[in-house]
Amino acid sequence: MLQLQCNSSSIARYDFRNEIMNVVFYLDDLFGGGVQRRTMRLLQGIKDNDHNDELNVHLIVNQPGGENKAMVPTQVSYHTLNGVTGSQHTKALGEMLTALRPDIVVCCMGQQFIQALKHKASLPKACRWYVIQAVPVKLIAYSWLRNKIREIGIRKFYPKADKVLCVSDDVRATVAQLSSSLDELAHTIYNPVVSENLLTLSQEPVEHPFFDSGNIVLVAAGRLNVQKDYGTMLDAFALLTAKHPERSFKLLILGDGELREQVSSQIQRLGIDDNVDLVGFTDNPYKYISRADLFVMSSLWEGLPNAMIESLAIGKPVVSTECVAGPREILLDGSLGTLVPMQDPQAFADGIISELQQSRDKQALQARGWEFSVNNAANKYIKLFKDAKL
């Protein structure tokens, strides 16, 4: 018989007398990635702000382990389906949901929503189903066919949700335009991005030769993948250094990923290896961001870019491509930072010079960043859950 890993003592039925609600978050795994970290921050925020202990929160993951498992809050019951696939996965998920008997199911990605929907009929009709949409419906790097398949899936399955929770108004717009029913179902709740320890972490010491006096340091953060389009950023940086040899520009790239070798080769080919450093993954990017002159981002698409928001919360100016979705919304139509066209190295280089000539109000930048706090997001989710009881 299939054995599932769970804490059975934590499985509680809905207690109308005490008004305890069972809330299940369903996620594929806890290996790296923004979705996983976002979910862990949200879970911690929900438990920290559930002052009357009205929510019994569970986390179901398909795959065991993962570097983010240590971030699972102690007050959240953790359950894994142990990596089973096919019919075994369908059975295991059904058994888990039946045992937990949730009042709320939050699927952290569309794929998990489709998997969980198979068991909707076996759960109480009063159970509310939510799916989180973290990126635009259509992605620029995807083929027409792949984007069409994504669109068809959303049109077919998302109307079965009680709400589609979009991480930004821009993302919501891409969902809402598909149909009038999705327009009604789609709601925006910003990601839980900025935590209370951000400023403390940003003040930790960092040793790097780029921070020597006289350098103008740009910092980027994110996985080395197609989405982040570091190729455009590096081309822009090469143009910048060639046009302004009198100024000592440096670029730090925080993060790792499948395109590291390609990015490294481009740095060598452009002859900018003395001025660019691939720092790799760091568990504290904020100490680098706080000491840089600008945060730069060249993405082809986003949903709600965390690193940009965290940079604002630290008080750091931003130059970003105007991709869908997030940057224009976060930067208030460019009033809090410089927006440039995608895949245009010259415009990106010009944008950097333009932003360096600005005199930004640091407090205004920080205030905008802190609008995306963990507490704000957690309280919106708590209200969503409690409103579902009414």
C-alpha positions as CSV (number, residue, x, y, z in Angstrom):
1,M,0.0,0.0,0.0
2,L,1.3,3.5,-0.8
3,Q,2.7,5.3,2.2
4,L,2.4,9.0,2.4
5,Q,4.5,11.2,4.6
6,C,2.4,13.4,6.8
7,N,1.8,14.5,10.3
8,S,-1.6,12.8,11.0
9,S,-2.1,14.5,14.3
10,S,-2.3,17.8,12.5
11,I,-5.3,16.7,10.4
12,A,-8.3,18.5,11.8
13,R,-11.9,18.6,10.7
14,Y,-13.7,21.9,10.4
15,D,-14.8,23.0,13.9
16,F,-17.8,25.2,13.6
17,R,-17.8,25.9,17.3
18,N,-14.2,27.2,17.3
19,E,-14.4,28.4,13.6
20,I,-11.2,26.7,12.7
21,M,-10.6,26.4,9.0
22,N,-8.5,23.8,7.2
23,V,-6.4,25.6,4.5
24,V,-4.3,23.5,2.1
25,F,-1.6,25.0,-0.1
26,Y,-0.5,22.6,-2.9
27,L,2.9,23.0,-4.5
28,D,5.0,20.8,-6.8
29,D,8.3,20.9,-4.8
30,L,10.5,22.9,-2.5
31,F,13.6,23.0,-4.8
32,G,14.8,26.6,-5.5
33,G,12.8,29.1,-7.5
34,G,10.7,32.2,-6.7
35,V,7.4,30.3,-6.4
36,Q,8.8,28.2,-3.6
37,R,10.3,31.0,-1.6
38,R,7.2,33.2,-2.2
39,T,5.0,30.4,-0.8
40,M,7.1,29.9,2.2
41,R,7.1,33.6,3.0
42,L,3.3,33.7,2.6
43,L,2.8,30.7,4.9
44,Q,5.0,32.2,7.6
45,G,3.2,35.5,7.2
46,I,-0.2,33.9,7.5
47,K,0.7,32.1,10.7
48,D,2.3,35.2,12.1
49,N,-0.9,37.2,11.4
50,D,-3.5,34.6,12.3
51,H,-3.6,36.0,15.8
52,N,-6.7,34.0,16.9
53,D,-5.4,30.7,15.5
54,E,-8.4,30.4,13.2
55,L,-6.5,28.7,10.4
56,N,-5.1,25.2,10.4
57,V,-2.6,25.4,7.5
58,H,-1.3,22.5,5.5
59,L,1.3,22.3,2.7
60,I,1.2,19.4,0.2
61,V,4.1,18.9,-2.1
62,N,4.5,16.3,-4.9
63,Q,8.3,15.9,-4.4
64,P,10.1,15.4,-1.1
65,G,13.1,17.3,0.0
66,G,14.4,20.6,-1.5
67,E,16.6,23.4,-0.3
68,N,13.5,25.4,0.8
69,K,12.1,22.7,3.0
70,A,13.9,24.3,6.0
71,M,11.7,27.4,5.3
72,V,8.5,25.5,6.0
73,P,7.1,27.2,9.1
74,T,6.9,25.0,12.2
75,Q,3.2,25.9,12.6
76,V,2.4,24.5,9.1
77,S,1.7,20.8,8.7
78,Y,3.9,19.4,5.9
79,H,2.8,16.5,3.7
80,T,4.6,14.9,0.7
81,L,3.4,12.6,-2.0
82,N,6.9,11.2,-2.2
83,G,7.4,11.8,-5.9
84,V,4.9,9.2,-7.2
85,T,3.6,9.7,-10.7
86,G,0.7,8.8,-13.0
87,S,-2.2,6.9,-11.5
88,Q,-0.3,6.5,-8.2
89,H,0.0,10.3,-7.9
90,T,-3.7,10.8,-8.7
91,K,-4.6,8.3,-6.0
92,A,-2.2,9.7,-3.4
93,L,-3.3,13.2,-3.9
94,G,-7.0,12.2,-3.6
95,E,-6.3,10.3,-0.4
96,M,-4.4,13.2,1.1
97,L,-7.1,15.8,0.2
98,T,-9.9,13.4,1.5
99,A,-8.0,13.0,4.8
100,L,-7.3,16.7,5.3
101,R,-10.9,17.6,4.3
102,P,-9.9,21.2,3.4
103,D,-12.2,24.2,3.5
104,I,-9.8,26.1,1.3
105,V,-7.4,24.7,-1.4
106,V,-4.8,27.1,-2.8
107,C,-2.9,25.8,-5.8
108,C,0.4,27.7,-6.2
109,M,0.6,27.1,-9.9
110,G,-1.7,26.2,-12.7
111,Q,-0.4,22.6,-13.1
112,Q,-1.2,21.8,-9.5
113,F,-4.7,23.3,-9.9
114,I,-5.4,20.9,-12.8
115,Q,-4.1,18.0,-10.8
116,A,-6.1,18.8,-7.8
117,L,-9.3,19.5,-9.7
118,K,-9.7,15.8,-10.4
119,H,-10.7,15.5,-6.7
120,K,-13.1,18.4,-6.4
121,A,-16.2,16.3,-6.6
122,S,-15.0,14.1,-3.6
123,L,-14.6,17.2,-1.3
124,P,-17.4,19.2,0.4
125,K,-19.2,21.6,-2.0
126,A,-18.4,24.4,0.5
127,C,-14.7,24.0,-0.2
128,R,-13.2,27.0,-2.0
129,W,-10.7,26.6,-4.8
130,Y,-8.1,29.2,-5.6
131,V,-5.3,29.2,-8.2
132,I,-2.3,31.6,-8.2
133,Q,-1.3,33.0,-11.6
134,A,2.3,34.4,-11.3
135,V,3.1,35.2,-14.9
136,P,1.3,36.6,-18.0
137,V,-0.8,34.1,-20.1
138,K,1.5,34.6,-23.1
139,L,5.3,34.5,-22.8
140,I,7.4,36.2,-25.4
141,A,10.0,33.3,-25.5
142,Y,7.4,30.7,-26.1
143,S,6.2,29.6,-29.6
144,W,2.8,30.5,-30.9
145,L,1.7,26.9,-30.4
146,R,3.0,26.7,-26.8
147,N,1.3,29.9,-25.9
148,K,-1.9,28.7,-27.5
149,I,-1.9,25.6,-25.4
150,R,-1.4,27.7,-22.3
151,E,-4.3,29.9,-23.3
152,I,-6.6,26.9,-24.0
153,G,-5.7,25.3,-20.6
154,I,-6.5,28.5,-18.7
155,R,-9.8,29.0,-20.6
156,K,-10.8,25.4,-19.8
157,F,-9.7,24.9,-16.2
158,Y,-9.6,28.3,-14.5
159,P,-13.3,29.0,-14.6
160,K,-13.6,26.0,-12.2
161,A,-11.8,28.0,-9.6
162,D,-13.6,30.3,-7.1
163,K,-11.0,32.9,-7.7
164,V,-7.9,33.3,-9.8
165,L,-5.3,35.1,-7.7
166,C,-3.0,37.2,-9.9
167,V,0.3,38.6,-8.5
168,S,-0.1,41.9,-10.3
169,D,-2.7,44.0,-12.1
170,D,-0.8,43.4,-15.3
171,V,-0.9,39.7,-14.9
172,R,-4.6,40.0,-14.1
173,A,-5.2,41.9,-17.3
174,T,-3.8,39.0,-19.4
175,V,-6.2,36.6,-17.7
176,A,-9.2,38.8,-17.7
177,Q,-9.0,39.5,-21.5
178,L,-9.6,35.8,-22.2
179,S,-13.3,35.8,-21.2
180,S,-15.9,37.7,-19.2
181,S,-16.1,34.9,-16.6
182,L,-12.3,35.0,-16.0
183,D,-12.6,38.8,-15.7
184,E,-15.0,38.3,-12.8
185,L,-12.8,35.5,-11.2
186,A,-9.4,37.2,-11.5
187,H,-8.3,39.3,-8.5
188,T,-4.9,40.8,-7.7
189,I,-3.1,40.0,-4.5
190,Y,0.5,41.2,-4.6
191,N,3.3,38.7,-3.7
192,P,4.7,38.6,-0.2
193,V,8.1,40.1,-1.0
194,V,9.6,42.4,1.7
195,S,10.2,40.9,5.1
196,E,11.1,42.6,8.4
197,N,14.7,41.4,8.3
198,L,15.4,42.9,4.8
199,L,17.1,46.1,6.1
200,T,19.2,44.1,8.6
201,L,20.4,41.7,5.9
202,S,21.2,44.7,3.6
203,Q,23.6,46.1,6.2
204,E,25.7,42.9,6.5
205,P,29.3,43.4,5.5
206,V,30.4,42.5,1.9
207,E,33.9,42.3,0.5
208,H,34.2,42.8,-3.3
209,P,36.8,44.8,-5.2
210,F,34.1,46.4,-7.3
211,F,33.0,48.4,-4.3
212,D,36.3,50.3,-4.2
213,S,35.9,54.1,-4.2
214,G,35.3,55.6,-7.6
215,N,33.4,52.7,-9.3
216,I,29.8,53.0,-10.5
217,V,28.4,49.6,-9.6
218,L,25.3,48.1,-11.2
219,V,23.8,45.0,-9.8
220,A,21.4,42.4,-11.3
221,A,19.8,39.5,-9.6
222,G,18.0,36.4,-11.0
223,R,18.5,33.1,-12.6
224,L,20.7,32.9,-15.7
225,N,18.0,31.9,-18.1
226,V,16.1,33.0,-21.2
227,Q,13.5,35.0,-19.2
228,K,16.1,37.4,-17.7
229,D,17.8,38.1,-21.1
230,Y,21.2,38.8,-19.7
231,G,22.5,39.0,-23.3
232,T,20.8,42.4,-23.8
233,M,22.2,43.6,-20.5
234,L,25.8,42.6,-21.3
235,D,25.5,44.2,-24.8
236,A,24.3,47.4,-23.1
237,F,27.1,47.3,-20.6
238,A,29.7,46.9,-23.4
239,L,28.2,50.0,-25.1
240,L,28.2,51.9,-21.9
241,T,31.8,51.2,-21.1
242,A,32.9,52.0,-24.7
243,K,31.1,55.3,-24.8
244,H,32.2,56.4,-21.3
245,P,35.8,55.2,-20.8
246,E,36.3,58.1,-18.3
247,R,33.9,56.4,-15.9
248,S,34.6,53.1,-14.1
249,F,31.4,51.0,-14.6
250,K,31.2,47.6,-12.9
251,L,28.4,45.0,-13.1
252,L,27.6,42.3,-10.5
253,I,25.2,39.5,-11.6
254,L,23.8,37.6,-8.6
255,G,22.3,34.2,-9.5
256,D,23.0,30.9,-11.3
257,G,21.3,28.9,-13.9
258,E,21.4,26.8,-17.1
259,L,22.8,29.7,-19.2
260,R,25.8,30.4,-17.0
261,E,28.3,29.1,-19.6
262,Q,26.7,31.1,-22.4
263,V,26.6,34.3,-20.3
264,S,30.3,33.8,-19.4
265,S,31.3,33.3,-23.0
266,Q,29.5,36.5,-24.0
267,I,31.4,38.4,-21.3
268,Q,34.7,37.1,-22.7
269,R,33.7,37.8,-26.3
270,L,32.7,41.4,-25.5
271,G,36.0,42.0,-23.6
272,I,34.3,43.2,-20.4
273,D,35.5,40.4,-18.1
274,D,37.4,42.8,-16.0
275,N,34.3,44.8,-15.3
276,V,31.6,42.1,-14.9
277,D,31.5,39.4,-12.2
278,L,29.1,36.4,-12.1
279,V,28.8,36.2,-8.4
280,G,26.6,33.1,-8.5
281,F,23.9,32.2,-6.0
282,T,24.0,34.1,-2.7
283,D,21.6,33.7,0.2
284,N,21.9,37.4,0.9
285,P,21.8,39.5,-2.3
286,Y,20.6,42.5,-0.3
287,K,24.1,43.4,1.0
288,Y,25.3,43.7,-2.6
289,I,22.2,45.7,-3.7
290,S,22.5,48.2,-0.9
291,R,26.0,49.1,-1.8
292,A,25.4,49.4,-5.6
293,D,24.5,52.5,-7.4
294,L,21.7,51.0,-9.5
295,F,19.6,47.8,-9.7
296,V,19.2,46.7,-13.4
297,M,16.9,44.2,-14.9
298,S,16.6,43.2,-18.6
299,S,13.8,40.6,-18.4
300,L,11.6,39.5,-21.3
301,W,8.7,38.8,-19.0
302,E,7.9,38.9,-15.3
303,G,4.9,38.6,-13.0
304,L,5.9,40.7,-10.1
305,P,9.8,40.9,-10.0
306,N,10.8,40.4,-6.3
307,A,14.4,41.6,-6.7
308,M,13.2,44.9,-8.1
309,I,10.7,45.4,-5.2
310,E,13.4,44.5,-2.7
311,S,15.8,47.0,-4.3
312,L,13.2,49.7,-3.9
313,A,12.6,48.8,-0.3
314,I,16.3,49.2,0.3
315,G,16.1,52.6,-1.4
316,K,18.0,51.7,-4.6
317,P,17.1,53.3,-8.0
318,V,16.1,50.9,-10.8
319,V,16.5,50.6,-14.5
320,S,14.3,47.9,-16.1
321,T,12.9,46.8,-19.4
322,E,9.2,47.5,-19.8
323,C,8.2,43.9,-20.0
324,V,4.9,42.2,-19.2
325,A,4.3,42.1,-16.4
326,G,5.2,44.1,-13.3
327,P,7.9,46.8,-13.9
328,R,5.6,49.6,-15.1
329,E,3.1,48.8,-12.3
330,I,5.8,48.7,-9.6
331,L,7.6,51.8,-10.8
332,L,4.3,53.8,-11.2
333,D,4.6,54.3,-14.9
334,G,8.3,55.2,-14.6
335,S,7.9,57.9,-11.9
336,L,10.1,55.8,-9.5
337,G,12.6,54.4,-12.0
338,T,13.7,54.2,-15.7
339,L,11.8,52.0,-18.1
340,V,13.4,51.0,-21.4
341,P,12.3,48.8,-24.4
342,M,13.1,45.1,-24.3
343,Q,16.0,43.7,-26.3
344,D,17.4,47.1,-27.1
345,P,21.0,47.4,-25.7
346,Q,21.4,51.0,-26.8
347,A,18.2,52.1,-25.0
348,F,19.3,50.1,-21.9
349,A,22.7,51.8,-21.9
350,D,21.1,55.3,-22.3
351,G,18.6,54.4,-19.6
352,I,21.4,53.7,-17.1
353,I,23.0,57.1,-17.8
354,S,19.6,58.8,-17.5
355,E,18.9,57.2,-14.2
356,L,22.3,58.1,-12.8
357,Q,21.5,61.7,-13.6
358,Q,18.3,61.6,-11.6
359,S,17.9,62.6,-8.0
360,R,15.5,60.1,-6.6
361,D,13.7,60.5,-3.2
362,K,15.0,57.5,-1.3
363,Q,12.1,57.5,1.1
364,A,9.6,57.4,-1.8
365,L,11.4,54.4,-3.3
366,Q,11.4,52.6,0.1
367,A,7.8,53.4,0.7
368,R,6.8,51.9,-2.6
369,G,8.8,48.8,-1.9
370,W,7.3,48.2,1.5
371,E,3.8,48.2,0.0
372,F,4.7,44.7,-1.1
373,S,5.4,43.5,2.4
374,V,4.9,39.9,3.6
375,N,2.4,41.2,6.2
376,N,0.3,43.1,3.7
377,A,0.0,40.0,1.4
378,A,-0.6,37.6,4.4
379,N,-3.4,39.8,5.7
380,K,-5.1,39.9,2.3
381,Y,-5.0,36.1,2.1
382,I,-6.4,35.8,5.7
383,K,-9.2,38.1,4.7
384,L,-9.9,36.1,1.6
385,F,-10.1,32.9,3.6
386,K,-12.4,34.4,6.3
387,D,-14.6,36.0,3.8
388,A,-15.1,32.6,2.3
389,K,-16.9,31.5,5.5
390,L,-19.5,34.3,5.2
